[in-house]
Structures are given as structure tokens and as C-alpha cells.
């Protein structure tokens, strides 16, 4: 699992980054619910991706498989 983060600066920009990742994943057919955008925190879970925001920060965890993401989600206190 590779974890990345960005500091867009504004809470709304971080939430928009989650929404963009969600929309991109959905066009590729990768869609798992839950998904919450426009709130703090915002988040999206795809088959091999978990993206979330906290305040003005954006985070993403990209995994090699759905199973790897499941293990990450159980172990990481996001």
C-alpha cells in the first residue's frame, strides 16, 4: 500500500480532491460505497483505493489488491 498526501490548503479543496478521485474511479468501474463528499472528513473507498480528507489535507492509500487495502484499513487508524 502506498500512502500519499497533499496540502491543498482549504478544506473545500481537499474535499474536491476526494470527489475527483471518486469520479475518476467510478468512470473506470471501481466503486465501493461508502462515499461522503462535501463534509469534513470526506472519503471514498474503491476496490484498491481509499481517499479521505481532514481539514485542508488530502490523503490517498493505493493498494496492489483489494485484499491488501482491506488489511490496511483494518490496521491503519485513518
Secondary structure, 3 states (H helix, E strand, C coil): CEEEEECCCCHHHHHHHHHHHHHHHHHCCCCEEEEECCCCCCEEECCCEEEEEECCEEEEEECCCHHHHHHHHHHCCC
